[in-house]
Amino acid sequence: MNSTPVTFMTMPAHLLNTNMLGLSTRILTILVLLGVISAPPSMAAGERYDPATASELVDDPDELNHTWEKAWLHIPRSALAPGSRPILGPVGATYVQERLRALPHGIQAPVVVFMHGCTGISLPEGEVEKILTSVGYAVIFPNSFARTLRPTDCDGRSGDWGMFPLVDSYRRAELINAVNHVRGLPWVDQGNVFLGGFGEGAVSTALWGGQVDVAGYIILGWTCTAPAELDWLGGLYTPADRPVLAVVSRNDPRYGRRGFQGDCGSQSAGRDNVFSHVIDGSVHNVLAYPETTRALLDFLLAHTRF
């Protein structure tokens, strides 16, 4: 386990695309507010639902297709042919599909499949999008709340979580489904596909990331630690030969309950390819810290095959 802060390194100049900084986040915010991307959960927190029905829908092909068709995609200009406009929008949108079909042969973009947090595609995901696309990575956010029955697992105001027992099964199916789709896309650099997540999405990455073959893993806002009664929730289950970046706030209020304090580095003894950063802060959204940006860029620079 490597917990030494890494030194910030600059991405190759041909990957930088500073003109897009901030633009995609503003567009994403507008679409979220309009309900185009991550509409409010189909069931409100505390609303009753039929567990049997929910269980039957875990791996339902139509349900999983919804999460892919309404996934948010952004391929930055720097990953495309010179003079191209970026491609961004829901994967299944007609205008997005038309642009993808028109891509010239030979486009090979590195991709990060990123699992959103418990409140859907929102501010943290917008920050991830801004960071990654500015240095040439395409990003895809599968949309869990596009399912027809998807109770929320958390209260965005209080920070309480654990309200939907099937959430981990849902996210596992969505994670595998999204990576399988990415493996069939001709414009993707298949040697440079990464998997990441924030909060709830980071939990799914830590638990189920080993079930997909990717170049590396990004875990933001999760401790990889759980009390004995929830021992299945703790741990890091990514392949030992694949690198992992993990960033968490030392006093994250989401994990103030006994037994959740820790970090992914402490759960991966003997692994020198797990880069664990514990930020001296108390904000769940670790994207608010510049240390996270530096760690994220350094991690990708070190493990992307240019």
C-alpha atoms as a printed R data frame, in Angstrom:
    type eleno elety resid chain resno       x      y       z
1   ATOM     1    CA   MET     A     1   0.000  0.000   0.000
2   ATOM     2    CA   ASN     A     2   1.362  3.397  -1.034
3   ATOM     3    CA   SER     A     3   0.159  6.293   1.089
4   ATOM     4    CA   THR     A     4   2.900  8.782   0.189
5   ATOM     5    CA   PRO     A     5   1.514 11.918  -1.450
6   ATOM     6    CA   VAL     A     6   2.358 11.891  -5.142
7   ATOM     7    CA   THR     A     7   3.917 14.885  -6.870
8   ATOM     8    CA   PHE     A     8   1.739 16.739  -9.354
9   ATOM     9    CA   MET     A     9   2.794 16.127 -12.935
10  ATOM    10    CA   THR     A    10   1.608 17.897 -16.056
11  ATOM    11    CA   MET     A    11  -0.265 15.970 -18.728
12  ATOM    12    CA   PRO     A    12   1.181 16.052 -22.252
13  ATOM    13    CA   ALA     A    13   0.382 19.378 -23.871
14  ATOM    14    CA   HIS     A    14  -1.504 17.794 -26.775
15  ATOM    15    CA   LEU     A    15  -4.067 16.423 -24.282
16  ATOM    16    CA   LEU     A    16  -4.843 19.705 -22.592
17  ATOM    17    CA   ASN     A    17  -8.124 21.366 -23.538
18  ATOM    18    CA   THR     A    18  -8.561 24.291 -21.195
19  ATOM    19    CA   ASN     A    19 -11.263 25.920 -23.301
20  ATOM    20    CA   MET     A    20 -13.676 23.250 -22.145
21  ATOM    21    CA   LEU     A    21 -12.983 23.733 -18.426
22  ATOM    22    CA   GLY     A    22 -16.197 24.655 -16.691
23  ATOM    23    CA   LEU     A    23 -18.394 24.436 -19.796
24  ATOM    24    CA   SER     A    24 -19.348 20.798 -19.439
25  ATOM    25    CA   THR     A    25 -20.102 21.239 -15.741
26  ATOM    26    CA   ARG     A    26 -22.481 24.137 -16.484
27  ATOM    27    CA   ILE     A    27 -24.238 22.128 -19.186
28  ATOM    28    CA   LEU     A    28 -24.498 19.103 -16.916
29  ATOM    29    CA   THR     A    29 -25.906 21.216 -14.083
30  ATOM    30    CA   ILE     A    30 -28.576 22.679 -16.376
31  ATOM    31    CA   LEU     A    31 -29.595 19.254 -17.655
32  ATOM    32    CA   VAL     A    32 -29.766 17.854 -14.140
33  ATOM    33    CA   LEU     A    33 -32.040 20.712 -13.107
34  ATOM    34    CA   LEU     A    34 -34.228 20.054 -16.151
35  ATOM    35    CA   GLY     A    35 -34.413 16.363 -15.296
36  ATOM    36    CA   VAL     A    36 -32.794 15.307 -18.569
37  ATOM    37    CA   ILE     A    37 -29.894 13.431 -16.975
38  ATOM    38    CA   SER     A    38 -30.486 12.226 -13.440
39  ATOM    39    CA   ALA     A    39 -34.154 12.781 -12.787
40  ATOM    40    CA   PRO     A    40 -35.346 12.608  -9.165
41  ATOM    41    CA   PRO     A    41 -35.503  9.037  -7.873
42  ATOM    42    CA   SER     A    42 -38.548  7.123  -9.040
43  ATOM    43    CA   MET     A    43 -39.345  6.607  -5.353
44  ATOM    44    CA   ALA     A    44 -38.713  9.129  -2.609
45  ATOM    45    CA   ALA     A    45 -36.740  8.305   0.544
46  ATOM    46    CA   GLY     A    46 -38.927  6.346   2.932
47  ATOM    47    CA   GLU     A    47 -41.610  5.558   0.349
48  ATOM    48    CA   ARG     A    48 -42.830  1.961   0.474
49  ATOM    49    CA   TYR     A    49 -41.882 -0.445  -2.289
50  ATOM    50    CA   ASP     A    50 -42.211 -4.161  -2.925
51  ATOM    51    CA   PRO     A    51 -38.839 -5.819  -2.137
52  ATOM    52    CA   ALA     A    52 -39.752 -8.869  -4.222
53  ATOM    53    CA   THR     A    53 -40.378 -6.732  -7.299
54  ATOM    54    CA   ALA     A    54 -37.195 -4.764  -6.696
55  ATOM    55    CA   SER     A    55 -35.225 -7.991  -6.408
56  ATOM    56    CA   GLU     A    56 -36.586 -9.279  -9.711
57  ATOM    57    CA   LEU     A    57 -35.390 -6.114 -11.463
58  ATOM    58    CA   VAL     A    58 -31.734 -6.304 -10.368
59  ATOM    59    CA   ASP     A    59 -30.478 -7.869 -13.619
60  ATOM    60    CA   ASP     A    60 -33.477 -7.111 -15.819
61  ATOM    61    CA   PRO     A    61 -32.113 -6.332 -19.323
62  ATOM    62    CA   ASP     A    62 -34.598 -3.522 -19.971
63  ATOM    63    CA   GLU     A    63 -33.789 -1.903 -16.639
64  ATOM    64    CA   LEU     A    64 -30.059 -2.079 -17.309
65  ATOM    65    CA   ASN     A    65 -30.592 -0.707 -20.786
66  ATOM    66    CA   HIS     A    66 -32.269  2.362 -19.239
67  ATOM    67    CA   THR     A    67 -29.167  3.025 -17.126
68  ATOM    68    CA   TRP     A    68 -26.980  2.856 -20.239
69  ATOM    69    CA   GLU     A    69 -29.205  4.776 -22.644
70  ATOM    70    CA   LYS     A    70 -29.493  7.634 -20.141
71  ATOM    71    CA   ALA     A    71 -25.847  7.520 -19.113
72  ATOM    72    CA   TRP     A    72 -24.087 10.864 -19.491
73  ATOM    73    CA   LEU     A    73 -21.295 10.769 -22.084
74  ATOM    74    CA   HIS     A    74 -18.629 13.370 -22.781
75  ATOM    75    CA   ILE     A    75 -15.894 12.853 -25.363
76  ATOM    76    CA   PRO     A    76 -13.697 15.973 -25.286
77  ATOM    77    CA   ARG     A    77 -12.486 17.782 -28.361
78  ATOM    78    CA   SER     A    78  -8.882 16.784 -27.671
79  ATOM    79    CA   ALA     A    79  -9.763 13.083 -27.993
80  ATOM    80    CA   LEU     A    80 -11.283 13.588 -31.448
81  ATOM    81    CA   ALA     A    81 -10.016 14.625 -34.859
82  ATOM    82    CA   PRO     A    82  -8.596 18.183 -35.144
83  ATOM    83    CA   GLY     A    83 -11.364 20.727 -35.514
84  ATOM    84    CA   SER     A    84 -14.045 18.446 -34.056
85  ATOM    85    CA   ARG     A    85 -16.623 19.565 -31.533
86  ATOM    86    CA   PRO     A    86 -16.899 17.616 -28.269
87  ATOM    87    CA   ILE     A    87 -19.618 14.978 -28.027
88  ATOM    88    CA   LEU     A    88 -21.697 15.227 -24.878
89  ATOM    89    CA   GLY     A    89 -25.155 14.161 -23.826
90  ATOM    90    CA   PRO     A    90 -27.143 11.050 -22.904
91  ATOM    91    CA   VAL     A    91 -25.723  7.990 -24.673
92  ATOM    92    CA   GLY     A    92 -29.037  7.064 -26.249
93  ATOM    93    CA   ALA     A    93 -29.907 10.558 -27.495
94  ATOM    94    CA   THR     A    94 -30.365 10.703 -31.272
95  ATOM    95    CA   TYR     A    95 -27.906 13.561 -31.749
96  ATOM    96    CA   VAL     A    96 -25.254 11.737 -29.706
97  ATOM    97    CA   GLN     A    97 -25.682  8.522 -31.683
98  ATOM    98    CA   GLU     A    98 -25.457 10.442 -34.969
99  ATOM    99    CA   ARG     A    99 -22.184 12.045 -33.889
100 ATOM   100    CA   LEU     A   100 -20.774  8.695 -32.775
101 ATOM   101    CA   ARG     A   101 -21.656  7.020 -36.068
102 ATOM   102    CA   ALA     A   102 -19.919  9.844 -37.927
103 ATOM   103    CA   LEU     A   103 -16.624  9.466 -36.058
104 ATOM   104    CA   PRO     A   104 -13.744  8.783 -38.446
105 ATOM   105    CA   HIS     A   105 -12.012  5.428 -38.284
106 ATOM   106    CA   GLY     A   106  -9.049  5.335 -35.941
107 ATOM   107    CA   ILE     A   107 -10.345  7.438 -33.036
108 ATOM   108    CA   GLN     A   108  -9.098  5.776 -29.850
109 ATOM   109    CA   ALA     A   109 -10.030  7.655 -26.692
110 ATOM   110    CA   PRO     A   110  -9.110  6.655 -23.146
111 ATOM   111    CA   VAL     A   111 -12.298  6.249 -21.091
112 ATOM   112    CA   VAL     A   112 -13.311  6.423 -17.446
113 ATOM   113    CA   VAL     A   113 -16.579  4.698 -16.568
114 ATOM   114    CA   PHE     A   114 -17.668  6.495 -13.406
115 ATOM   115    CA   MET     A   115 -20.387  5.329 -11.016
116 ATOM   116    CA   HIS     A   116 -22.294  8.262  -9.520
117 ATOM   117    CA   GLY     A   117 -23.028  8.777  -5.836
118 ATOM   118    CA   CYS     A   118 -26.276  8.171  -3.961
119 ATOM   119    CA   THR     A   119 -27.872 11.433  -5.120
120 ATOM   120    CA   GLY     A   120 -27.345 10.701  -8.814
121 ATOM   121    CA   ILE     A   121 -25.291 12.533 -11.419
122 ATOM   122    CA   SER     A   122 -24.709 15.829  -9.670
123 ATOM   123    CA   LEU     A   123 -21.962 18.192  -8.473
124 ATOM   124    CA   PRO     A   124 -19.194 15.658  -7.658
125 ATOM   125    CA   GLU     A   125 -19.701 13.939 -10.999
126 ATOM   126    CA   GLY     A   126 -19.592 17.297 -12.775
127 ATOM   127    CA   GLU     A   127 -16.247 18.005 -11.138
128 ATOM   128    CA   VAL     A   128 -14.890 14.618 -12.201
129 ATOM   129    CA   GLU     A   129 -16.090 15.289 -15.730
130 ATOM   130    CA   LYS     A   130 -14.366 18.665 -15.811
131 ATOM   131    CA   ILE     A   131 -11.061 17.285 -14.560
132 ATOM   132    CA   LEU     A   132 -10.925 14.242 -16.811
133 ATOM   133    CA   THR     A   133 -12.133 15.756 -20.062
134 ATOM   134    CA   SER     A   134  -9.736 18.684 -19.687
135 ATOM   135    CA   VAL     A   135  -6.853 16.232 -20.112
136 ATOM   136    CA   GLY     A   136  -8.287 14.127 -22.901
137 ATOM   137    CA   TYR     A   137 -10.309 11.370 -21.228
138 ATOM   138    CA   ALA     A   138 -13.840 10.514 -22.274
139 ATOM   139    CA   VAL     A   139 -16.200  9.932 -19.344
140 ATOM   140    CA   ILE     A   140 -19.364  7.864 -19.062
141 ATOM   141    CA   PHE     A   141 -21.694  8.031 -16.054
142 ATOM   142    CA   PRO     A   142 -24.228  5.156 -15.991
143 ATOM   143    CA   ASN     A   143 -27.509  6.507 -14.637
144 ATOM   144    CA   SER     A   144 -28.862  4.283 -11.859
145 ATOM   145    CA   PHE     A   145 -31.937  6.460 -11.365
146 ATOM   146    CA   ALA     A   146 -33.057  5.790 -14.919
147 ATOM   147    CA   ARG     A   147 -34.488  2.507 -13.608
148 ATOM   148    CA   THR     A   148 -38.260  2.379 -13.301
149 ATOM   149    CA   LEU     A   149 -38.055  1.302  -9.659
150 ATOM   150    CA   ARG     A   150 -35.119  2.873  -7.891
151 ATOM   151    CA   PRO     A   151 -35.593  3.987  -4.277
152 ATOM   152    CA   THR     A   152 -32.819  6.238  -3.063
153 ATOM   153    CA   ASP     A   153 -30.437  4.760  -0.510
154 ATOM   154    CA   CYS     A   154 -29.624  8.050   1.183
155 ATOM   155    CA   ASP     A   155 -30.965 11.323   2.452
156 ATOM   156    CA   GLY     A   156 -29.021 14.049   0.674
157 ATOM   157    CA   ARG     A   157 -29.736 16.552   3.436
158 ATOM   158    CA   SER     A   158 -28.949 14.559   6.563
159 ATOM   159    CA   GLY     A   159 -26.343 12.287   5.004
160 ATOM   160    CA   ASP     A   160 -28.044  9.163   6.375
161 ATOM   161    CA   TRP     A   161 -27.698  6.114   4.149
162 ATOM   162    CA   GLY     A   162 -28.647  2.447   4.081
163 ATOM   163    CA   MET     A   163 -32.304  2.941   3.141
164 ATOM   164    CA   PHE     A   164 -32.429  0.587   0.137
165 ATOM   165    CA   PRO     A   165 -30.955 -2.861   0.915
166 ATOM   166    CA   LEU     A   166 -30.704 -3.864  -2.750
167 ATOM   167    CA   VAL     A   167 -28.631 -0.867  -3.773
168 ATOM   168    CA   ASP     A   168 -25.362 -2.801  -3.961
169 ATOM   169    CA   SER     A   169 -26.910 -5.490  -6.158
170 ATOM   170    CA   TYR     A   170 -28.346 -2.798  -8.428
171 ATOM   171    CA   ARG     A   171 -25.020 -0.984  -8.762
172 ATOM   172    CA   ARG     A   172 -23.085 -4.210  -9.363
173 ATOM   173    CA   ALA     A   173 -25.330 -5.074 -12.312
174 ATOM   174    CA   GLU     A   174 -25.077 -1.540 -13.704
175 ATOM   175    CA   LEU     A   175 -21.283 -1.491 -13.375
176 ATOM   176    CA   ILE     A   176 -20.834 -4.754 -15.254
177 ATOM   177    CA   ASN     A   177 -23.383 -3.743 -17.883
178 ATOM   178    CA   ALA     A   178 -21.667 -0.397 -18.539
179 ATOM   179    CA   VAL     A   179 -18.170 -1.856 -18.905
180 ATOM   180    CA   ASN     A   180 -19.518 -4.566 -21.215
181 ATOM   181    CA   HIS     A   181 -21.039 -1.865 -23.416
182 ATOM   182    CA   VAL     A   182 -17.786  0.108 -23.442
183 ATOM   183    CA   ARG     A   183 -15.914 -2.991 -24.567
184 ATOM   184    CA   GLY     A   184 -17.974 -2.977 -27.749
185 ATOM   185    CA   LEU     A   185 -17.398  0.673 -28.711
186 ATOM   186    CA   PRO     A   186 -14.993  1.120 -31.665
187 ATOM   187    CA   TRP     A   187 -13.832  4.605 -30.611
188 ATOM   188    CA   VAL     A   188 -12.609  3.445 -27.181
189 ATOM   189    CA   ASP     A   189  -8.941  2.768 -26.493
190 ATOM   190    CA   GLN     A   190  -9.546 -0.651 -24.975
191 ATOM   191    CA   GLY     A   191  -6.166 -0.679 -23.237
192 ATOM   192    CA   ASN     A   192  -7.042  2.480 -21.341
193 ATOM   193    CA   VAL     A   193 -10.460  1.875 -19.796
194 ATOM   194    CA   PHE     A   194 -10.664  2.845 -16.122
195 ATOM   195    CA   LEU     A   195 -13.476  2.324 -13.601
196 ATOM   196    CA   GLY     A   196 -14.267  4.772 -10.820
197 ATOM   197    CA   GLY     A   197 -16.972  5.980  -8.512
198 ATOM   198    CA   PHE     A   198 -17.929  8.472  -5.844
199 ATOM   199    CA   GLY     A   199 -19.653  7.610  -2.545
200 ATOM   200    CA   GLU     A   200 -22.189  4.909  -3.306
201 ATOM   201    CA   GLY     A   201 -20.503  4.456  -6.675
202 ATOM   202    CA   ALA     A   202 -17.121  4.143  -4.981
203 ATOM   203    CA   VAL     A   203 -18.514  1.365  -2.787
204 ATOM   204    CA   SER     A   204 -19.594 -0.543  -5.903
205 ATOM   205    CA   THR     A   205 -16.168  0.007  -7.469
206 ATOM   206    CA   ALA     A   206 -14.398 -1.364  -4.382
207 ATOM   207    CA   LEU     A   207 -16.765 -4.335  -4.015
208 ATOM   208    CA   TRP     A   208 -17.384 -5.345  -7.621
209 ATOM   209    CA   GLY     A   209 -14.517 -3.809  -9.595
210 ATOM   210    CA   GLY     A   210 -12.792 -7.158  -9.714
211 ATOM   211    CA   GLN     A   211 -15.618 -8.506 -11.870
212 ATOM   212    CA   VAL     A   212 -14.595 -6.374 -14.855
213 ATOM   213    CA   ASP     A   213 -11.256 -6.131 -16.636
214 ATOM   214    CA   VAL     A   214 -10.027 -2.525 -16.620
215 ATOM   215    CA   ALA     A   215  -6.672 -0.727 -16.446
216 ATOM   216    CA   GLY     A   216  -7.221  0.732 -12.989
217 ATOM   217    CA   TYR     A   217  -9.713  1.875 -10.371
218 ATOM   218    CA   ILE     A   218 -10.660  5.218  -8.794
219 ATOM   219    CA   ILE     A   219 -12.436  5.248  -5.403
220 ATOM   220    CA   LEU     A   220 -13.504  8.686  -4.165
221 ATOM   221    CA   GLY     A   221 -15.343  9.262  -0.889
222 ATOM   222    CA   TRP     A   222 -15.335  5.741   0.575
223 ATOM   223    CA   THR     A   223 -13.311  4.149   3.374
224 ATOM   224    CA   CYS     A   224 -13.368  0.467   2.267
225 ATOM   225    CA   THR     A   225 -14.145 -0.148   5.955
226 ATOM   226    CA   ALA     A   226 -17.261 -1.473   7.691
227 ATOM   227    CA   PRO     A   227 -18.198 -2.862  11.135
228 ATOM   228    CA   ALA     A   228 -18.205 -6.609  11.803
229 ATOM   229    CA   GLU     A   229 -21.966 -6.950  11.310
230 ATOM   230    CA   LEU     A   230 -21.538 -5.551   7.778
231 ATOM   231    CA   ASP     A   231 -18.224 -7.222   7.036
232 ATOM   232    CA   TRP     A   232 -19.208 -7.968   3.434
233 ATOM   233    CA   LEU     A   233 -19.346 -4.214   2.776
234 ATOM   234    CA   GLY     A   234 -15.762 -3.539   3.814
235 ATOM   235    CA   GLY     A   235 -12.604 -4.394   1.938
236 ATOM   236    CA   LEU     A   236 -11.078 -3.771  -1.465
237 ATOM   237    CA   TYR     A   237 -11.897 -6.447  -4.038
238 ATOM   238    CA   THR     A   238  -9.981 -5.212  -7.067
239 ATOM   239    CA   PRO     A   239  -7.356 -7.401  -8.780
240 ATOM   240    CA   ALA     A   240  -4.009 -7.338  -6.998
241 ATOM   241    CA   ASP     A   241  -2.174 -6.533 -10.217
242 ATOM   242    CA   ARG     A   242  -4.248 -3.424 -11.071
243 ATOM   243    CA   PRO     A   243  -3.596  0.042  -9.610
244 ATOM   244    CA   VAL     A   244  -6.102  1.786  -7.356
245 ATOM   245    CA   LEU     A   245  -6.465  5.426  -6.349
246 ATOM   246    CA   ALA     A   246  -8.510  6.024  -3.187
247 ATOM   247    CA   VAL     A   247  -9.265  9.440  -1.690
248 ATOM   248    CA   VAL     A   248 -11.370 10.099   1.420
249 ATOM   249    CA   SER     A   249 -11.765 12.881   3.984
250 ATOM   250    CA   ARG     A   250 -10.444 11.973   7.418
251 ATOM   251    CA   ASN     A   251 -13.635 13.196   9.104
252 ATOM   252    CA   ASP     A   252 -16.174 12.384   6.405
253 ATOM   253    CA   PRO     A   253 -19.568 12.870   8.125
254 ATOM   254    CA   ARG     A   254 -21.118 10.050   6.067
255 ATOM   255    CA   TYR     A   255 -18.929  7.555   7.892
256 ATOM   256    CA   GLY     A   256 -19.141  8.883  11.444
257 ATOM   257    CA   ARG     A   257 -20.930  5.773  12.639
258 ATOM   258    CA   ARG     A   258 -18.808  3.284  14.556
259 ATOM   259    CA   GLY     A   259 -16.848  0.904  12.403
260 ATOM   260    CA   PHE     A   260 -16.805  2.866   9.144
261 ATOM   261    CA   GLN     A   261 -13.756  5.019   9.864
262 ATOM   262    CA   GLY     A   262 -10.694  3.972   7.927
263 ATOM   263    CA   ASP     A   263  -9.280  4.127   4.431
264 ATOM   264    CA   CYS     A   264  -8.792  1.791   1.489
265 ATOM   265    CA   GLY     A   265  -5.046  1.701   2.060
266 ATOM   266    CA   SER     A   266  -5.510  0.063   5.441
267 ATOM   267    CA   GLN     A   267  -7.583 -2.633   3.723
268 ATOM   268    CA   SER     A   268  -4.888 -3.502   1.193
269 ATOM   269    CA   ALA     A   269  -1.781 -4.417   3.178
270 ATOM   270    CA   GLY     A   270   1.089 -5.571   1.017
271 ATOM   271    CA   ARG     A   271  -0.120 -3.883  -2.154
272 ATOM   272    CA   ASP     A   272   2.209 -1.169  -3.429
273 ATOM   273    CA   ASN     A   273  -0.178 -0.230  -6.241
274 ATOM   274    CA   VAL     A   274  -2.918  1.121  -3.968
275 ATOM   275    CA   PHE     A   275  -2.455  4.869  -3.645
276 ATOM   276    CA   SER     A   276  -4.506  5.900  -0.620
277 ATOM   277    CA   HIS     A   277  -4.927  9.572   0.259
278 ATOM   278    CA   VAL     A   278  -6.631 10.614   3.491
279 ATOM   279    CA   ILE     A   279  -7.332 14.334   3.294
280 ATOM   280    CA   ASP     A   280  -7.414 16.303   6.528
281 ATOM   281    CA   GLY     A   281 -10.967 17.523   6.074
282 ATOM   282    CA   SER     A   282 -14.614 16.866   6.844
283 ATOM   283    CA   VAL     A   283 -16.314 17.186   3.437
284 ATOM   284    CA   HIS     A   284 -17.838 14.095   1.831
285 ATOM   285    CA   ASN     A   285 -17.312 15.471  -1.667
286 ATOM   286    CA   VAL     A   286 -13.543 15.052  -1.862
287 ATOM   287    CA   LEU     A   287 -13.591 16.726  -5.270
288 ATOM   288    CA   ALA     A   288 -13.807 19.981  -3.304
289 ATOM   289    CA   TYR     A   289 -10.143 19.559  -2.347
290 ATOM   290    CA   PRO     A   290  -7.331 20.442  -4.795
291 ATOM   291    CA   GLU     A   291  -5.375 17.473  -3.430
292 ATOM   292    CA   THR     A   292  -7.931 15.182  -5.064
293 ATOM   293    CA   THR     A   293  -7.428 16.771  -8.479
294 ATOM   294    CA   ARG     A   294  -3.665 16.442  -8.206
295 ATOM   295    CA   ALA     A   295  -3.877 12.816  -7.072
296 ATOM   296    CA   LEU     A   296  -6.364 11.941  -9.821
297 ATOM   297    CA   LEU     A   297  -4.267 13.441 -12.605
298 ATOM   298    CA   ASP     A   298  -1.049 11.912 -11.319
299 ATOM   299    CA   PHE     A   299  -2.672  8.503 -11.037
300 ATOM   300    CA   LEU     A   300  -3.967  8.551 -14.602
301 ATOM   301    CA   LEU     A   301  -0.702  9.911 -15.998
302 ATOM   302    CA   ALA     A   302   1.212  7.111 -14.304
303 ATOM   303    CA   HIS     A   303  -1.089  4.311 -15.454
304 ATOM   304    CA   THR     A   304  -2.324  5.343 -18.897
305 ATOM   305    CA   ARG     A   305  -0.459  3.869 -21.857
306 ATOM   306    CA   PHE     A   306   0.144  6.879 -24.087
